[in-house]
Each structure stands twice: as structure tokens, then as C-alpha cells.
Amino acid sequence: MSTAASDKATPGRAAEPVGAPASARGDAAIEVRRVVEAPPQPRVQRSRRSLVLVAAAAALVAAALYIYVPRLFGVTTDDAYVDAHVVSVVPKVSAYVVALHVDDNTNVRAGELLVDLDPRDFEVAVASAVADLASAEASAANIEAQTTEQQALIAQSEATLEGDRAVVAFAQQQLARYTNLANSGVGSVERLQQAQSDIGERKAVLERDRAAVEAARTHLAVLETARRQADANIERQRAALDQARLNLSYTQISAPADGTIANKTVQVGNFVQPGQILFSMVPDQLYVTANFKETQLTNVRPGQSAVVRVDAFPGLRLSGRVDSMQRGTGAQFALLPPENATGNFVKVVQRVPVKIILDDPGEALRYISPGMSVEATIHFAKPPRWLAFLE
């Protein structure tokens, strides 16, 4: 074997130094092999440990951003629910139900007919009220005719009274004439006495007719009072007729607003009483009542934007705005409000109802209903763009 061939380095083995002893060359080769073949274990472990620490720090930073940063721009509560001004449909009169035009969960429009009650009793009441009104009007017309007649009688009595005054004046002239004749001896005493009797009789007739005129005028005043009473009776009968017609109109119950029928408890043939709840009507105008802690309301004001997420539909996100905040905590209006001045005092964070109006629920009105739980977030400041996910 040639020297050149023997000098070639074996693959995976370091070249032996020239001129070194054989034992020394063998020890050096073993050390080189150990250096080359041994992996750098401590350095890899340090790198892995560093990556874990970096990942943990990043997770902590992300958690801090997710938990604490949103508090700088808004407040959130899950103590919230969908609410509405639910209307209870009740009858105003007692009657049997003869027709029912709605069923459970029926959508209705304002003014749409819902229930028909038996109208026959109320139609009879209207007819009776019409007859009573006609009778009252006839009585008033009769009194008006009597008043006109009495005025004519007064005019006649006054004319008679004027005639009596003329007769009395003539009788006085006759008495004076016969008195002069009797004093001069030309006239007789009998004729003078006759003249005196005539004037006395004429004056009595005058007083009688004067009294008749006063009586006629007094009776006219009575008739005028009776006329006012008749007019009042007419007004009373008209009011009774209006009430009868109003009661008749109550036999048809219509929808007060757009909404959906719920909690129906009436059927055809039922006898219903005034104030009895037939069913409830949920209006289309829904809102959210969110009970925030009092410590969360420092920066909350009416008009601020809000986001509502419905628990029943995780992907549903509704926008709205703060309408108002209740002037009082929920505990203040409880059946037994707290009395902090009595007993042992324990401070408890109170909650205040906040009304959130939905901007445009759209098709969501078909799915969400009053009472559903929601999560409400109120934004009192707008986060930067890189925190847009917080909105």
C-alpha cells in the first residue's frame, strides 16, 4: 500500500498529526471523536426553556390585554335581559266570547280585531238609551210650548190690566162729575153712590188682573226652570246613550299596537269579566335592561353606544345606545328595601338598571323575546384600531 493511500483520512475520523507517537495519536483521535459525536445538550435545553418563558409571558400579556384593557373603554355585565312593555289585553264589559280571531304566537297589527263579545245586551241598552233621549227631548219640547203659551197669557193679562186701568180712570172721572153735581144740588145722592160703587168695583178688578199678571209671570219663571231641568235631563240621557254605545264598542277588542300574542288563556264560549286577562301582547319595540354594578357607572352616560350579545344565539351581535339609568338601585324598589340604619350594616355593591335601546334589530325580532338573557357592553370611550376586537 502506498504512502499516499495510507495518508487519506478515514471518513468520520480526524487526521493524525504527522510525527506524533502512535499512542499520542490514538488518544487525540478519541478526544476529537468525542467532541464531534457528542450533542450540545445543555444549549438545546436552555433554548427550549427560553421559548417556554417567552410563550408564557406572551400569554400573560394577552390575558392582561383581554381582561384589563377593555375596562379602560367600557363596562360589561351578564346580569341583563331582553325587556319590553308587555300589554295585558283585558275586557271592559262582562259578556260571552263569541269569536276569537287570534291564536298563540299570532302576529297582529295595531287596530286589528282580536276578540268579539256577545253584543246583544249592549244593543238593547243602546236602543233603550235612544228611547230615553227621545222622551227627554219631547218633554223639553212640551215645556217650550208651555212657555210660549204662558208668554201669550201674560201678554193677554197685561192687556186686560191696561183695560182695567182705563175703566178705573173713567170711573174716577164719573165719580168726580157726580160728586160736583151732588154738591150743587143738581145730581142725586143715589147716582153719586152708584159712581162710588163702580169705582170700587173697577179698582178690585184692576187688582185682580194685576195679580193675574204676576201669577202668569211667576209661572213663566217656573216653566223656565223646568226647561233648564229638561235640558239637563237631555244631556244626561245623551251621556247615557254615549255610554251605552261605548259599552257596545267594547264588545270588539282590537290590538293597541303591533306585536305578538302570548300567554293566551281565553277560548270561545268563555264568560269574561272586566279586568280579566285574556292574553298578553308583546310589542315589536324591544329593549334591554342591564343591571350594572354601581362601581361600573362612573363614566356611563345616556347616548353612549352599546353592544348586546344574546345567550341563545352566540353569533348574534346587536348594537344599541344607552337610553336612561333608573333613579334608584334595584334593592331600593324591592318589597322590603334595605334599612342601613338598623341592625348590623354590611356594605354590598348595589346594581342599577340601565335601559339600552336597540338601534335596528331587524330579523332578530323574530328570534329574541322578553326575558332572554344577554350580555351587555357599554362603550364610554372608543378603543384604538389595534384594539378593534374590543368593540
C-alpha positions as CSV (number, residue, x, y, z in Angstrom):
1,M,0.0,0.0,0.0
2,S,1.5,3.4,-1.0
3,T,2.1,6.2,1.4
4,A,-0.5,8.5,-0.3
5,A,-3.2,5.9,0.2
6,S,-2.3,5.5,3.8
7,D,-2.4,9.2,4.4
8,K,-6.1,9.6,3.3
9,A,-8.3,10.4,6.3
10,T,-10.9,7.9,7.2
11,P,-14.4,9.4,7.0
12,G,-15.7,10.4,10.4
13,R,-12.2,10.3,11.9
14,A,-9.8,13.2,12.3
15,A,-6.4,13.2,10.6
16,E,-3.5,12.1,12.8
17,P,-0.8,14.6,13.3
18,V,2.4,13.9,11.5
19,G,5.5,13.0,13.6
20,A,3.5,12.2,16.7
21,P,3.9,9.0,18.7
22,A,1.3,6.3,17.9
23,S,-0.1,6.3,21.4
24,A,-0.5,10.0,21.4
25,R,-2.1,10.0,18.0
26,G,-4.6,7.4,19.3
27,D,-5.6,9.4,22.3
28,A,-6.0,12.6,20.3
29,A,-8.3,10.7,17.8
30,I,-10.5,9.5,20.6
31,E,-10.9,13.1,22.0
32,V,-11.7,14.5,18.6
33,R,-14.3,11.8,18.1
34,R,-15.9,12.6,21.4
35,V,-16.1,16.3,20.6
36,V,-17.6,15.7,17.2
37,E,-20.1,13.0,18.1
38,A,-21.4,14.4,21.5
39,P,-24.5,16.6,21.1
40,P,-24.7,20.1,22.8
41,Q,-27.4,19.0,25.3
42,P,-27.2,22.0,27.7
43,R,-27.6,24.6,25.0
44,V,-30.7,23.0,23.5
45,Q,-32.4,22.8,26.9
46,R,-31.7,26.4,27.5
47,S,-33.2,27.3,24.2
48,R,-36.4,25.4,24.9
49,R,-36.7,26.9,28.4
50,S,-36.4,30.4,26.8
51,L,-39.1,29.6,24.3
52,V,-41.5,28.4,27.1
53,L,-40.8,31.5,29.1
54,V,-41.4,33.8,26.1
55,A,-44.7,32.0,25.3
56,A,-45.8,32.2,28.9
57,A,-45.0,35.9,29.0
58,A,-46.9,36.5,25.8
59,A,-49.9,34.6,27.2
60,L,-49.9,36.7,30.3
61,V,-49.7,39.9,28.3
62,A,-52.6,38.7,26.0
63,A,-54.6,37.8,29.1
64,A,-53.9,41.2,30.7
65,L,-55.0,42.9,27.4
66,Y,-58.1,40.9,27.2
67,I,-59.1,41.3,30.9
68,Y,-57.9,44.8,31.9
69,V,-57.7,46.8,28.8
70,P,-61.5,46.6,28.0
71,R,-62.2,48.3,31.3
72,L,-60.5,51.4,30.1
73,F,-63.0,51.8,27.3
74,G,-66.3,50.2,28.5
75,V,-68.1,48.1,31.1
76,T,-69.8,44.7,30.6
77,T,-72.3,42.7,32.6
78,D,-74.1,39.5,32.1
79,D,-76.9,40.5,34.5
80,A,-79.1,41.7,31.7
81,Y,-82.1,40.5,29.8
82,V,-84.4,41.4,26.9
83,D,-87.3,43.5,28.1
84,A,-90.5,45.0,26.6
85,H,-93.6,46.9,27.6
86,V,-95.9,43.9,27.6
87,V,-99.6,44.8,27.3
88,S,-102.3,42.8,29.0
89,V,-105.4,42.6,26.9
90,V,-108.5,42.7,29.2
91,P,-112.2,43.3,28.5
92,K,-114.1,46.3,29.9
93,V,-117.5,44.7,30.0
94,S,-118.9,41.4,31.0
95,A,-120.0,39.1,28.2
96,Y,-119.6,35.8,26.5
97,V,-116.8,35.3,23.9
98,V,-118.4,34.6,20.5
99,A,-115.4,34.9,18.2
100,L,-111.6,34.7,18.7
101,H,-109.5,35.9,15.8
102,V,-106.1,35.1,17.1
103,D,-104.2,32.1,18.4
104,D,-101.0,31.5,20.3
105,N,-98.0,33.5,19.0
106,T,-100.0,35.2,16.3
107,N,-98.5,38.4,14.9
108,V,-101.0,41.3,14.9
109,R,-101.1,44.9,13.7
110,A,-102.4,47.9,15.5
111,G,-106.2,48.2,15.3
112,E,-106.6,44.5,14.2
113,L,-109.7,42.8,15.6
114,L,-108.8,40.2,18.3
115,V,-111.9,39.2,20.2
116,D,-115.7,39.5,19.6
117,L,-118.0,39.5,22.7
118,D,-121.8,38.9,22.6
119,P,-123.2,42.4,21.7
120,R,-127.0,41.7,22.2
121,D,-127.4,43.0,25.7
122,F,-125.5,46.2,24.8
123,E,-127.5,46.7,21.6
124,V,-130.7,46.6,23.8
125,A,-129.1,49.1,26.2
126,V,-128.4,51.4,23.2
127,A,-132.0,51.2,22.0
128,S,-133.3,51.9,25.5
129,A,-131.0,54.9,25.8
130,V,-132.1,56.2,22.4
131,A,-135.8,56.0,23.6
132,D,-135.0,57.8,26.9
133,L,-133.3,60.5,25.0
134,A,-136.3,60.9,22.7
135,S,-138.6,61.1,25.7
136,A,-136.4,63.8,27.3
137,E,-136.4,65.8,24.2
138,A,-140.1,65.5,23.9
139,S,-140.5,66.7,27.5
140,A,-138.3,69.7,26.7
141,A,-140.3,70.5,23.6
142,N,-143.5,70.3,25.7
143,I,-142.1,72.7,28.2
144,E,-141.0,75.0,25.4
145,A,-144.6,75.0,24.1
146,Q,-146.0,75.7,27.5
147,T,-143.5,78.6,27.9
148,T,-144.7,80.1,24.6
149,E,-148.3,79.7,25.7
150,Q,-147.6,81.3,29.1
151,Q,-146.0,84.3,27.4
152,A,-149.1,84.8,25.4
153,L,-151.2,84.5,28.5
154,I,-149.0,87.1,30.2
155,A,-149.5,89.5,27.2
156,Q,-153.2,88.9,27.4
157,S,-153.3,89.6,31.1
158,E,-151.2,92.7,30.7
159,A,-153.7,93.9,28.0
160,T,-156.6,93.2,30.3
161,L,-154.8,95.1,33.1
162,E,-154.4,98.1,30.8
163,G,-158.2,98.0,30.1
164,D,-158.9,97.9,33.8
165,R,-156.8,100.9,34.3
166,A,-158.7,102.8,31.7
167,V,-162.0,101.7,33.2
168,V,-160.8,102.8,36.7
169,A,-159.8,106.2,35.2
170,F,-163.2,106.6,33.7
171,A,-164.9,105.6,36.9
172,Q,-162.8,108.2,38.8
173,Q,-163.9,110.9,36.3
174,Q,-167.6,109.8,36.7
175,L,-167.2,109.9,40.5
176,A,-165.8,113.4,40.3
177,R,-168.6,114.6,38.0
178,Y,-171.4,113.1,40.1
179,T,-169.8,114.5,43.2
180,N,-169.9,118.0,41.8
181,L,-173.5,117.5,40.6
182,A,-174.5,116.2,44.1
183,N,-172.8,119.1,45.8
184,S,-174.5,121.7,43.5
185,G,-177.9,120.0,44.2
186,V,-178.5,119.0,40.6
187,G,-177.5,115.4,40.9
188,S,-179.0,112.8,43.1
189,V,-177.2,111.1,46.0
190,E,-178.1,107.7,44.6
191,R,-176.2,108.4,41.4
192,L,-173.2,109.5,43.4
193,Q,-173.4,106.4,45.5
194,Q,-173.6,104.3,42.3
195,A,-170.5,106.1,40.9
196,Q,-168.6,105.4,44.2
197,S,-169.6,101.7,44.0
198,D,-168.5,101.5,40.3
199,I,-165.0,102.9,41.0
200,G,-164.6,100.4,43.9
201,E,-165.5,97.5,41.7
202,R,-163.3,98.7,38.9
203,K,-160.3,99.0,41.3
204,A,-161.0,95.5,42.6
205,V,-161.0,94.2,39.0
206,L,-157.8,96.1,38.4
207,E,-156.1,94.5,41.4
208,R,-157.3,91.1,40.4
209,D,-155.9,91.4,36.9
210,R,-152.7,92.8,38.3
211,A,-152.4,89.7,40.5
212,A,-153.1,87.5,37.5
213,V,-150.3,89.1,35.5
214,E,-147.9,88.5,38.4
215,A,-149.0,84.9,38.7
216,A,-148.6,84.4,35.0
217,R,-145.1,85.8,35.2
218,T,-144.2,83.6,38.1
219,H,-145.5,80.5,36.3
220,L,-143.3,81.6,33.3
221,A,-140.3,81.5,35.7
222,V,-141.3,78.0,36.8
223,L,-141.5,76.9,33.2
224,E,-138.1,78.3,32.5
225,T,-136.7,76.4,35.4
226,A,-138.4,73.2,34.2
227,R,-136.9,73.9,30.8
228,R,-133.4,74.0,32.3
229,Q,-134.2,70.8,34.1
230,A,-135.4,69.2,30.9
231,D,-132.2,70.3,29.1
232,A,-130.1,68.8,31.9
233,N,-132.2,65.6,31.5
234,I,-131.5,65.6,27.8
235,E,-127.7,65.9,28.5
236,R,-127.9,63.1,31.0
237,Q,-129.7,60.9,28.5
238,R,-127.2,61.8,25.8
239,A,-124.4,60.8,28.2
240,A,-126.2,57.5,28.9
241,L,-126.6,56.9,25.2
242,D,-122.9,57.6,24.7
243,Q,-122.0,55.2,27.5
244,A,-124.3,52.6,26.0
245,R,-122.7,53.0,22.6
246,L,-119.2,52.9,24.2
247,N,-120.1,49.7,26.0
248,L,-121.3,48.3,22.7
249,S,-117.9,49.2,21.2
250,Y,-116.2,47.4,24.0
251,T,-117.6,44.1,22.7
252,Q,-114.9,44.3,19.9
253,I,-111.4,44.2,21.3
254,S,-108.7,45.4,19.0
255,A,-104.9,45.3,19.2
256,P,-103.5,48.5,20.7
257,A,-100.2,48.2,18.8
258,D,-98.1,46.0,16.6
259,G,-97.0,42.8,18.4
260,T,-97.3,39.1,19.1
261,I,-99.9,37.3,21.1
262,A,-98.6,35.4,24.1
263,N,-100.0,33.6,27.2
264,K,-103.5,33.2,25.7
265,T,-106.0,31.9,28.3
266,V,-109.4,32.6,26.7
267,Q,-111.5,30.4,24.4
268,V,-114.8,30.9,22.5
269,G,-117.7,30.5,24.9
270,N,-115.9,31.8,28.0
271,F,-117.7,34.3,30.1
272,V,-115.3,37.1,30.8
273,Q,-115.3,39.8,33.4
274,P,-113.9,43.4,33.3
275,G,-110.2,43.3,34.2
276,Q,-109.7,39.6,33.4
277,I,-106.5,39.0,31.4
278,L,-107.4,37.3,28.2
279,F,-103.8,37.2,26.8
280,S,-100.7,39.3,26.7
281,M,-99.3,41.2,23.7
282,V,-95.6,41.5,23.3
283,P,-94.9,44.7,21.2
284,D,-92.2,44.8,18.5
285,Q,-90.3,47.5,20.3
286,L,-87.8,45.6,22.5
287,Y,-85.1,46.9,24.7
288,V,-82.5,45.6,27.1
289,T,-82.4,46.1,30.9
290,A,-78.8,45.7,32.1
291,N,-78.1,45.7,35.8
292,F,-74.7,47.2,36.2
293,K,-72.8,47.5,39.5
294,E,-72.8,51.0,40.9
295,T,-69.0,51.0,40.6
296,Q,-69.2,50.4,36.9
297,L,-71.4,53.5,36.2
298,T,-68.7,56.2,36.8
299,N,-68.4,57.1,33.1
300,V,-71.7,55.7,31.8
301,R,-74.0,58.4,30.3
302,P,-77.1,58.4,28.2
303,G,-76.5,58.3,24.5
304,Q,-73.3,56.1,24.7
305,S,-73.1,53.2,22.3
306,A,-73.7,49.6,23.5
307,V,-73.3,46.1,22.2
308,V,-75.6,43.3,23.1
309,R,-75.0,39.6,22.7
310,V,-77.9,37.2,23.2
311,D,-77.0,34.0,25.1
312,A,-79.4,31.9,23.0
313,F,-77.7,33.0,19.8
314,P,-73.9,33.2,20.3
315,G,-73.3,34.6,16.9
316,L,-75.9,37.4,17.2
317,R,-74.4,40.8,18.0
318,L,-76.8,43.8,18.3
319,S,-75.9,47.4,18.5
320,G,-77.7,50.0,20.6
321,R,-77.4,53.0,22.8
322,V,-77.9,53.9,26.5
323,D,-81.4,55.4,26.9
324,S,-81.5,56.1,30.6
325,M,-80.5,54.9,34.1
326,Q,-83.0,54.2,36.8
327,R,-83.1,56.7,39.6
328,G,-82.6,54.1,42.3
329,T,-81.0,50.7,42.7
330,G,-82.9,47.6,42.3
331,A,-82.9,46.9,46.1
332,Q,-84.5,50.4,46.7
333,F,-87.7,49.3,45.0
334,A,-87.8,45.8,46.5
335,L,-90.7,44.7,48.7
336,L,-88.5,45.1,51.7
337,P,-85.9,47.8,50.9
338,P,-82.7,47.8,53.0
339,E,-82.6,49.9,56.1
340,N,-78.9,50.5,56.7
341,A,-79.6,52.5,59.9
342,T,-81.0,49.4,61.7
343,G,-79.3,46.2,62.6
344,N,-75.8,45.2,61.5
345,F,-74.6,47.1,58.5
346,V,-72.9,45.1,55.7
347,K,-71.9,47.0,52.6
348,V,-72.9,45.3,49.4
349,V,-72.3,46.6,45.9
350,Q,-75.6,47.6,44.5
351,R,-76.8,47.2,41.0
352,V,-78.6,49.9,38.9
353,P,-80.9,49.1,36.0
354,V,-79.8,50.7,32.7
355,K,-82.1,50.8,29.8
356,I,-80.5,50.1,26.4
357,I,-82.4,50.8,23.2
358,L,-81.6,48.6,20.2
359,D,-80.8,50.5,17.1
360,D,-82.2,48.2,14.4
361,P,-82.7,44.5,15.5
362,G,-84.0,43.6,12.0
363,E,-84.8,39.9,11.6
364,A,-83.6,39.4,15.2
365,L,-87.1,40.4,16.4
366,R,-88.3,37.0,15.1
367,Y,-86.0,35.1,17.4
368,I,-85.4,37.1,20.6
369,S,-88.1,37.5,23.2
370,P,-88.5,39.4,26.5
371,G,-86.8,37.5,29.3
372,M,-83.9,36.1,27.3
373,S,-80.5,36.5,29.0
374,V,-78.0,38.8,27.2
375,E,-74.5,40.2,27.8
376,A,-74.4,44.0,27.5
377,T,-71.3,46.1,26.9
378,I,-71.4,49.9,27.1
379,H,-68.5,51.8,25.4
380,F,-67.8,55.2,27.0
381,A,-64.6,55.6,25.0
382,K,-63.6,54.4,21.6
383,P,-60.6,52.0,21.7
384,P,-57.7,52.4,19.2
385,R,-57.8,50.5,15.9
386,W,-55.4,47.8,17.1
387,L,-58.0,47.0,19.9
388,A,-60.9,47.0,17.5
389,F,-61.8,43.4,18.7
390,L,-62.9,45.0,22.0
391,E,-65.8,46.9,20.3
